[in-house]
């Protein structure tokens, strides 16, 4: 989510991480903003003078569900992991977003840690990406409040998801946070002077709000107005651009080959899943767990779900037949988890019956997920390791975030502490 010079290491007591390909050192960056500090004053982080060697920054947030399914992984997470080799990346668990609707207080903490562990197990590299929990960086909430003062309420009332969710919550009984959480999402993005944000179709409206807010605040407080208050002048926020990663796998529901995926977070691509009725994507909100394969499902559970998944009665198997959505879905999953080309899969499976293909698919999925499950077990067994990952990630994020908040508060005319 990529940092340059790294110093200060924590030697892990267990060698299991190195066996799994993890670095046995927990690396932390030196303060990357030290060059921006002059006395007690900061220069704007979004300086126009950028070194060509500085990587563009991408932020990705996901709600702490504690459970990630195959559709999430194949359609989005694998793409996110690939981003860390090209961009400076920040991955964080948006636990503050998880409380906009009624939730289990005892489950929130566990789900937050489990989600972080799963993303690390899926390949997020802490030597390249910052991984942290949203609520561990207090600037998220502070910036949200500052942005709220410049956000017309009409903008929020027009948000599609607010209309849908507030209707489900009974209108007047809906929490204020359900209305204002898009401002928090804008804060998540603008806080880190993000260059790009990976977005899905259902989140484009929220990115547009973040862009509109950035432009509005730049116009209200930036430029010469900010300079007169001792600031650098110019833009306070970068205007983030949408990043459309390579299209991920459309893994449809196991019970509905046409179902669409419901993703919680603001950087997920649209995915499909493995269900039993054309039109539903593998979704954590689906009523039946049979509709999806979760990354931590046991071998027997995976095999059972695939054995019972919806199929048709036609002979042979084929891709791209609109009248056979489940067939296309299951062949696509097999293609990805097996690492074979579409042509190779077609040649191998074209004359197979479902009775022959389903065990083949189950074995391929189990083999593909086994390393992830093993890494997850190793990470969760080392609670101190996960604590350090999240703590160091929050430290790195805070270093960036505090500069952004400092610049905005200065531009808005706040009195600095101790007259600094």
C-alpha positions as CSV (number, residue, x, y, z in Angstrom):
1,X,0.0,0.0,0.0
2,X,5.7,1.3,-0.7
3,X,8.2,2.7,1.5
4,X,11.8,3.4,0.8
5,X,14.5,3.4,3.5
6,X,13.5,1.2,6.4
7,X,15.1,1.1,9.9
8,X,14.5,-0.3,13.3
9,X,13.5,-4.0,13.4
10,X,11.6,-6.3,15.7
11,X,12.9,-9.8,15.6
12,X,10.0,-12.3,15.9
13,X,10.5,-15.2,18.2
14,X,8.9,-17.7,15.8
15,X,10.7,-18.9,12.6
16,X,7.4,-20.0,11.2
17,X,6.9,-16.7,9.4
18,X,10.1,-16.9,7.5
19,X,9.1,-20.5,6.5
20,X,5.9,-19.1,5.0
21,X,7.7,-16.3,3.1
22,X,7.2,-13.6,5.7
23,X,10.1,-11.3,6.7
24,X,11.3,-12.2,10.2
25,X,11.9,-8.6,10.8
26,X,9.1,-6.1,11.5
27,X,10.2,-3.1,9.6
28,X,9.3,0.5,10.4
29,X,10.0,3.6,8.3
30,X,11.8,6.5,9.7
31,X,9.7,9.6,9.7
32,X,9.1,10.3,6.0
33,X,7.9,13.8,6.8
34,X,11.0,15.0,8.6
35,X,12.1,16.9,5.5
36,X,8.7,18.8,5.6
37,X,9.2,20.2,9.1
38,X,10.8,23.6,9.5
39,X,10.9,24.6,13.2
40,X,7.4,24.3,14.4
41,X,5.8,24.7,11.0
42,X,4.9,22.2,8.4
43,X,5.0,22.5,4.7
44,X,1.9,21.2,2.9
45,X,2.3,17.4,2.3
46,X,0.7,17.9,-1.2
47,X,3.6,20.1,-2.4
48,X,3.7,20.7,-6.1
49,X,7.3,19.7,-6.0
50,X,7.3,15.9,-6.2
51,X,10.3,13.7,-6.9
52,X,9.9,11.4,-9.8
53,X,11.0,8.6,-7.6
54,X,8.1,9.1,-5.2
55,X,5.4,6.5,-5.9
56,X,1.7,7.4,-6.3
57,X,-0.4,6.6,-3.2
58,X,-3.4,4.3,-3.1
59,X,-5.7,3.7,-0.1
60,X,-8.0,0.8,0.4
61,X,-10.4,0.2,3.3
62,X,-12.6,-2.8,4.2
63,X,-15.1,-3.3,6.9
64,X,-14.3,-5.8,9.7
65,X,-16.5,-8.7,8.7
66,X,-14.1,-11.3,10.0
67,X,-15.0,-13.5,7.0
68,X,-13.8,-13.1,3.4
69,X,-15.2,-15.3,0.7
70,X,-13.7,-16.6,-2.5
71,X,-15.4,-13.9,-4.6
72,X,-13.7,-11.1,-2.5
73,X,-10.4,-12.8,-2.9
74,X,-10.4,-13.6,-6.6
75,X,-12.2,-10.5,-7.7
76,X,-10.5,-7.8,-5.6
77,X,-8.0,-8.8,-3.0
78,X,-5.5,-10.4,-5.4
79,X,-5.6,-7.1,-7.4
80,X,-5.1,-5.1,-4.2
81,X,-2.0,-7.2,-3.3
82,X,-0.6,-6.5,-6.8
83,X,-1.0,-2.8,-6.3
84,X,1.6,-2.8,-3.5
85,X,4.4,-3.5,-6.0
86,X,3.6,-0.4,-8.1
87,X,2.1,2.1,-5.6
88,X,2.6,3.3,-2.0
89,X,-0.3,1.6,-0.4
90,X,-2.3,1.9,2.8
91,X,-4.7,-0.9,3.7
92,X,-6.9,-0.3,6.7
93,X,-9.9,-1.9,8.5
94,X,-12.7,0.7,8.6
95,X,-14.1,-0.3,12.0
96,X,-15.7,3.2,12.4
97,X,-17.9,2.5,9.4
98,X,-19.0,-0.8,10.9
99,X,-21.0,0.9,13.7
100,X,-23.4,2.9,11.4
101,X,-25.9,0.0,11.7
102,X,-26.7,-2.2,14.8
103,X,-23.8,-4.5,15.5
104,X,-22.5,-7.1,18.0
105,X,-20.1,-5.2,20.3
106,X,-18.3,-8.4,21.4
107,X,-17.8,-9.5,17.8
108,X,-16.4,-6.1,16.5
109,X,-12.9,-6.5,18.1
110,X,-12.5,-10.1,17.0
111,X,-13.7,-9.4,13.5
112,X,-11.3,-6.5,13.2
113,X,-8.3,-8.6,14.1
114,X,-9.5,-11.6,12.0
115,X,-10.0,-9.4,8.9
116,X,-6.5,-7.9,9.3
117,X,-5.0,-11.4,9.7
118,X,-6.8,-12.6,6.6
119,X,-5.5,-9.7,4.4
120,X,-2.0,-10.4,5.6
121,X,-2.5,-14.1,4.8
122,X,-3.7,-13.2,1.3
123,X,-0.4,-11.6,0.6
124,X,-0.3,-8.0,1.8
125,X,3.4,-7.4,2.5
126,X,4.1,-5.2,5.5
127,X,7.5,-4.2,4.0
128,X,5.6,-2.5,1.1
129,X,2.2,-1.6,2.6
130,X,0.9,0.0,5.8
131,X,-1.8,-2.1,7.5
132,X,-3.8,-0.5,10.3
133,X,-7.2,-0.1,12.0
134,X,-9.1,3.1,11.2
135,X,-10.0,4.0,14.8
136,X,-6.3,3.8,15.8
137,X,-5.6,7.0,13.8
138,X,-7.7,9.7,15.5
139,X,-7.2,12.1,12.6
140,X,-9.9,10.2,10.6
141,X,-12.6,11.5,13.0
142,X,-11.0,15.0,13.4
143,X,-10.8,15.5,9.6
144,X,-14.4,14.2,9.2
145,X,-15.6,16.9,11.6
146,X,-13.7,19.6,9.7
147,X,-15.0,18.4,6.4
148,X,-18.6,18.3,7.8
149,X,-18.5,22.0,8.2
150,X,-18.1,22.4,4.5
151,X,-20.5,19.6,3.4
152,X,-24.0,20.7,2.3
153,X,-26.6,18.4,3.9
154,X,-28.3,18.1,0.5
155,X,-25.3,16.3,-0.9
156,X,-25.6,13.6,1.8
157,X,-29.4,13.2,1.5
158,X,-29.0,12.4,-2.2
159,X,-26.6,9.5,-1.5
160,X,-28.2,6.3,-2.8
161,X,-27.0,4.0,-0.1
162,X,-28.3,6.4,2.6
163,X,-31.8,6.3,1.0
164,X,-31.7,2.5,0.8
165,X,-30.3,1.8,4.3
166,X,-32.3,4.4,6.1
167,X,-35.5,3.0,4.6
168,X,-34.5,-0.4,6.0
169,X,-33.8,1.1,9.4
170,X,-37.2,2.7,9.5
171,X,-36.6,6.3,8.4
172,X,-36.5,8.4,11.6
173,X,-35.0,5.6,13.5
174,X,-31.8,5.5,11.4
175,X,-28.7,6.9,13.1
176,X,-27.1,10.2,12.1
177,X,-23.9,8.3,11.3
178,X,-25.8,6.6,8.4
179,X,-26.3,10.0,6.9
180,X,-22.8,11.3,7.6
181,X,-20.6,8.2,7.0
182,X,-19.8,9.4,3.4
183,X,-18.0,12.3,5.0
184,X,-16.0,9.9,7.0
185,X,-15.2,8.0,3.8
186,X,-14.1,11.2,2.2
187,X,-11.9,11.8,5.2
188,X,-10.4,8.3,4.9
189,X,-9.4,9.2,1.3
190,X,-8.3,12.8,1.6
191,X,-6.5,12.3,4.9
192,X,-3.6,10.6,3.1
193,X,-3.4,12.8,0.1
194,X,-4.4,9.8,-2.0
195,X,-3.6,9.8,-5.7
196,X,-5.9,6.9,-6.5
197,X,-8.7,5.0,-4.9
198,X,-9.8,1.6,-6.3
199,X,-13.5,1.7,-6.6
200,X,-16.5,-0.5,-7.6
201,X,-19.7,0.6,-9.3
202,X,-21.5,0.9,-6.0
203,X,-18.9,3.2,-4.5
204,X,-18.3,5.7,-7.3
205,X,-20.8,8.1,-5.8
206,X,-18.7,8.2,-2.6
207,X,-15.5,8.9,-4.5
208,X,-17.3,11.7,-6.3
209,X,-18.3,13.2,-3.0
210,X,-14.7,13.0,-1.8
211,X,-13.5,14.8,-4.9
212,X,-16.2,17.5,-4.6
213,X,-15.4,18.1,-1.0
214,X,-11.6,18.4,-1.8
215,X,-12.3,20.9,-4.5
216,X,-14.8,22.8,-2.2
217,X,-12.4,23.0,0.7
218,X,-9.5,24.0,-1.6
219,X,-11.7,26.9,-3.0
220,X,-12.9,28.0,0.5
221,X,-9.6,27.9,2.4
222,X,-6.7,27.2,0.0
223,X,-4.6,29.5,-2.3
224,X,-3.8,33.0,-1.1
225,X,-6.2,32.8,1.8
226,X,-4.1,30.0,3.3
227,X,-0.9,31.8,2.5
228,X,-2.0,34.9,4.4
229,X,-2.3,32.6,7.5
230,X,1.3,31.5,7.2
231,X,0.7,28.4,5.0
232,X,2.2,27.4,1.7
233,X,-0.8,28.4,-0.3
234,X,-2.1,26.4,-3.2
235,X,-4.3,23.3,-2.8
236,X,-4.8,21.8,0.6
237,X,-6.0,18.4,-0.8
238,X,-5.1,16.4,-3.8
239,X,-8.1,15.5,-5.9
240,X,-8.1,11.7,-5.9
241,X,-8.7,9.8,-9.1
242,X,-10.5,6.5,-9.5
243,X,-8.3,3.5,-10.1
244,X,-9.9,0.7,-12.0
245,X,-7.7,-2.3,-11.5
246,X,-7.6,-5.2,-13.9
247,X,-11.0,-6.7,-13.9
248,X,-11.2,-9.4,-11.3
249,X,-12.9,-12.7,-11.4
250,X,-16.7,-12.5,-11.4
251,X,-17.4,-15.3,-9.0
252,X,-21.2,-15.7,-8.9
253,X,-23.2,-17.2,-6.1
254,X,-23.2,-20.9,-5.7
255,X,-26.9,-20.8,-5.5
256,X,-27.5,-18.3,-8.2
257,X,-25.3,-17.9,-11.2
258,X,-26.4,-14.4,-11.9
259,X,-26.3,-12.9,-8.4
260,X,-24.2,-9.8,-7.6
261,X,-21.8,-9.4,-4.8
262,X,-22.3,-7.1,-1.9
263,X,-19.0,-5.8,-0.6
264,X,-18.4,-3.8,2.6
265,X,-15.6,-1.3,2.1
266,X,-14.8,1.4,-0.4
267,X,-12.3,-0.2,-2.7
268,X,-13.9,-3.5,-3.6
269,X,-14.5,-4.4,-7.2
270,X,-17.8,-5.8,-8.3
271,X,-17.7,-9.6,-8.0
272,X,-19.9,-12.6,-8.5
273,X,-20.0,-15.8,-6.6
274,X,-20.9,-19.5,-6.6
275,X,-24.6,-19.7,-5.5
276,X,-27.6,-21.5,-6.8
277,X,-29.8,-19.1,-8.9
278,X,-28.6,-16.9,-11.8
279,X,-28.2,-13.3,-10.7
280,X,-26.7,-13.3,-7.2
281,X,-23.0,-12.7,-6.5
282,X,-21.1,-14.4,-3.7
283,X,-22.2,-12.2,-0.8
284,X,-21.7,-12.1,2.9
285,X,-25.2,-10.6,3.2
286,X,-26.7,-13.6,1.4
287,X,-29.1,-15.5,3.6
288,X,-27.4,-18.9,3.1
289,X,-23.8,-19.7,3.8
290,X,-24.2,-22.2,1.0
291,X,-24.1,-19.4,-1.5
292,X,-20.4,-18.7,-1.0
293,X,-17.0,-20.4,-0.2
294,X,-15.3,-18.6,2.7
295,X,-11.5,-18.6,2.7
296,X,-11.4,-20.4,6.0
297,X,-14.0,-23.1,5.2
298,X,-12.7,-26.6,5.9
299,X,-12.0,-29.1,3.2
300,X,-15.1,-31.0,3.8
301,X,-17.2,-27.9,3.9
302,X,-15.8,-26.7,0.6
303,X,-16.4,-30.0,-1.1
304,X,-19.9,-30.1,0.3
305,X,-20.8,-26.7,-1.0
306,X,-19.5,-27.4,-4.4
307,X,-21.2,-30.7,-4.6
308,X,-24.6,-29.0,-3.7
309,X,-24.1,-25.9,-5.9
310,X,-26.6,-25.1,-8.6
311,X,-25.9,-26.5,-12.1
312,X,-27.9,-27.4,-15.2
313,X,-28.9,-30.7,-16.9
314,X,-27.2,-30.1,-20.2
315,X,-24.4,-32.3,-21.5
316,X,-20.8,-31.1,-21.5
317,X,-19.3,-27.9,-20.1
318,X,-18.7,-24.6,-21.8
319,X,-17.8,-21.0,-21.2
320,X,-19.7,-17.9,-22.3
321,X,-23.1,-19.4,-22.9
322,X,-25.6,-16.8,-21.5
323,X,-28.2,-19.6,-21.0
324,X,-25.7,-21.5,-18.7
325,X,-24.5,-18.9,-16.1
326,X,-23.6,-21.5,-13.5
327,X,-21.5,-23.4,-15.9
328,X,-19.5,-20.3,-16.9
329,X,-19.1,-19.3,-13.3
330,X,-17.8,-22.6,-12.1
331,X,-15.4,-23.1,-15.1
332,X,-14.1,-19.5,-14.4
333,X,-13.4,-20.3,-10.8
334,X,-11.6,-23.5,-11.8
335,X,-9.6,-21.6,-14.4
336,X,-8.3,-19.1,-11.8
337,X,-7.6,-21.4,-8.9
338,X,-5.9,-23.9,-11.2
339,X,-3.8,-21.3,-13.0
340,X,-4.7,-22.7,-16.4
341,X,-5.7,-20.8,-19.5
342,X,-9.3,-20.6,-20.7
343,X,-8.4,-22.8,-23.6
344,X,-6.7,-25.4,-21.4
345,X,-9.8,-25.6,-19.2
346,X,-12.1,-25.9,-22.1
347,X,-10.1,-28.7,-23.6
348,X,-9.9,-30.5,-20.3
349,X,-13.5,-30.1,-19.3
350,X,-15.6,-29.9,-22.4
351,X,-16.8,-33.5,-22.3
352,X,-17.1,-33.8,-18.5
353,X,-20.3,-34.4,-16.6
354,X,-21.0,-32.4,-13.5
355,X,-20.4,-35.5,-11.4
356,X,-16.8,-35.6,-12.7
357,X,-16.1,-31.9,-12.7
358,X,-17.3,-30.9,-9.2
359,X,-14.8,-33.1,-7.3
360,X,-12.1,-31.7,-9.7
361,X,-13.1,-28.1,-8.9
362,X,-13.3,-28.9,-5.1
363,X,-9.8,-30.3,-5.1
364,X,-8.5,-27.2,-7.0
365,X,-10.1,-24.8,-4.6
366,X,-8.9,-26.6,-1.5
367,X,-5.4,-26.7,-2.9
368,X,-5.4,-23.0,-3.7
369,X,-6.8,-21.9,-0.3
370,X,-4.6,-24.2,1.8
371,X,-1.6,-21.9,1.9
372,X,-3.8,-18.9,2.9
373,X,-5.4,-20.9,5.7
374,X,-2.0,-22.0,6.9
375,X,-0.7,-18.4,6.9
376,X,-3.8,-17.2,8.7
377,X,-3.3,-19.8,11.5
378,X,0.3,-18.8,11.9
379,X,-0.5,-15.1,12.1
380,X,-3.4,-15.5,14.6
381,X,-1.2,-17.8,16.7
382,X,1.3,-14.9,17.0
383,X,-0.9,-12.3,18.6
384,X,2.0,-10.0,19.4
385,X,3.0,-10.1,15.8
386,X,-0.4,-8.9,14.6
387,X,-0.4,-6.2,17.4
388,X,2.9,-4.9,16.1
389,X,1.8,-4.9,12.5
390,X,-1.3,-2.9,13.3
391,X,0.6,-0.6,15.7
392,X,3.4,0.2,13.3
393,X,0.9,0.7,10.4
394,X,-1.1,3.2,12.5
395,X,2.1,5.0,13.4
396,X,3.1,5.4,9.8
397,X,-0.5,6.5,8.8
398,X,-0.6,9.0,11.7
399,X,2.6,10.6,10.5
400,X,0.9,11.4,7.1
401,X,-2.5,12.2,8.6
402,X,-1.3,14.7,11.2
403,X,0.3,16.9,8.4
404,X,-2.9,17.0,6.5
405,X,-5.0,17.9,9.5
406,X,-2.4,20.5,10.5
407,X,-2.5,22.1,7.1
408,X,-6.3,22.3,7.0
409,X,-6.7,23.6,10.6
410,X,-4.1,26.3,9.7
411,X,-6.0,27.2,6.6
412,X,-9.3,27.3,8.5
413,X,-7.9,29.8,11.0
414,X,-7.6,27.6,14.1
415,X,-5.4,28.8,16.9
416,X,-2.4,26.5,17.1
417,X,-1.4,24.8,20.4
418,X,1.3,26.7,22.3
419,X,1.2,29.4,19.7
420,X,3.1,27.2,17.2
